[in-house]
């Protein structure tokens, strides 16, 4: 669970609304894309970490 202060929450709300708007208001479609994007990012981070461990 992530805890945000009110400023962070407001900023996140704006970004979320823009992302949903890019998906023509379809929040489920936007959420699915965000899950896929996060999966790709996690794979890249894991690869960087693997390379870092290999050089130690």
Secondary structure, 3 states (H helix, E strand, C coil): CCCCCHHHHHHHHHHHHHHHHHCCCCHHHHHHHHHHHHHHHHHHHHHHHHHHHHCC
